Amino acid sequence: MDQITNNKRYDLEERCLNFAKRANKYINHLPKTITNIENGKQLARSVGSVGANYIEANEALSKKDFIMRAKICKKEAKESRFWFTLSEPLQGEQKEKDLLIQEATELMKIFGSILEKSK
């Protein structure tokens, strides 16, 4: 599912990987409160699952399998947005939190569009 846009290779797998890496860095900088620790664990799972399921979608055995995996990607991106919203970063990390919430929202929209076009 690569596209050529403005002479740059657009790779959704790479975008999902970068999203997970940025999220992991963000999680590691959260204050070590009980809620941040627990929410951070859930967040780490959901952000990683977005990319992992997209890789699985690209290796799908059928169109039905692809659609199911893409739905999981969208669901995990939505869940990630939820966990980001619950996290309580240091003041200096609020902008990164907002950017990660925006990225999760954009990924949800991308996977939604992929699902619409797959019908």
C-alpha positions in Angstrom: 0.0 0.0 0.0 2.8 2.4 -0.9 2.1 5.6 -2.8 4.4 8.2 -4.4 3.5 11.6 -3.1 5.7 14.7 -3.7 8.6 12.4 -4.8 8.6 10.8 -1.3 7.8 7.2 -0.7 4.7 7.0 1.6 4.9 3.8 3.8 2.2 3.3 6.3 4.1 0.5 8.0 6.9 2.9 8.7 4.5 5.5 9.9 3.0 3.0 12.4 6.5 2.1 13.5 7.4 5.7 14.1 4.2 6.2 16.0 5.0 3.3 18.3 8.5 4.5 18.8 7.4 8.1 19.7 4.7 6.7 22.0 7.3 4.5 23.8 9.5 7.5 24.3 6.6 9.4 25.7 5.6 6.6 28.0 9.2 6.4 29.4 9.0 10.1 30.3 5.7 9.9 32.1 5.9 10.5 35.9 5.9 7.2 37.7 2.4 7.4 39.3 0.2 4.3 39.8 -2.2 5.5 37.1 0.5 6.4 34.6 2.2 3.1 35.1 -1.0 1.1 34.5 -2.2 3.4 31.6 1.3 3.3 30.1 1.3 -0.5 30.0 -2.0 -0.4 28.1 -0.8 2.4 25.8 2.4 0.5 25.0 0.3 -2.6 24.0 -2.2 -0.6 21.8 0.4 1.5 19.9 2.4 -1.5 19.1 -0.6 -3.4 18.0 -1.5 -0.8 15.3 1.6 -1.5 13.3 1.8 -5.2 14.0 -1.7 -5.7 12.7 -1.0 -3.6 9.7 1.9 -5.8 8.9 -0.4 -8.8 9.3 -3.0 -7.1 7.0 -0.4 -6.7 4.3 0.3 -10.5 4.5 -3.4 -11.3 4.6 -4.6 -14.6 3.1 -7.8 -13.2 1.8 -9.7 -9.9 1.4 -11.8 -10.9 4.4 -8.6 -11.4 6.5 -7.3 -8.0 5.3 -10.5 -6.2 6.3 -10.5 -7.9 9.7 -6.9 -6.8 10.3 -7.5 -3.3 9.1 -10.5 -3.0 11.5 -8.2 -4.1 14.3 -5.7 -1.4 13.3 -8.4 1.2 13.5 -9.6 -0.1 16.8 -6.1 -0.1 18.3 -5.5 3.5 17.1 -8.7 4.5 18.7 -7.8 2.7 22.0 -4.3 4.4 21.9 -6.0 7.8 21.7 -8.0 6.9 24.8 -4.9 5.9 26.8 -3.0 9.0 25.7 -5.9 11.1 26.9 -5.8 9.4 30.3 -2.0 9.8 30.7 -0.7 12.7 32.9 2.6 13.9 31.4 5.0 16.4 32.8 4.2 20.0 31.7 6.9 19.9 29.0 5.5 16.8 27.4 1.9 18.1 26.9 2.7 19.2 23.3 4.0 15.7 22.5 0.9 14.2 24.0 -1.3 16.4 21.8 0.7 15.5 18.7 0.4 11.8 19.5 -3.3 12.1 20.0 -3.5 13.8 16.6 -1.4 11.0 15.0 -3.7 8.3 16.5 -6.7 10.2 15.1 -5.1 10.5 11.7 -4.2 6.7 11.7 -7.9 6.0 12.6 -9.0 8.0 9.6 -6.5 6.4 7.3 -7.6 2.9 8.3 -11.2 4.0 8.1 -10.6 5.1 4.5 -8.8 1.9 3.7 -11.8 0.0 5.0 -14.2 2.1 3.0 -12.2 1.5 -0.2 -12.0 -2.2 0.5 -15.8 -2.7 0.4 
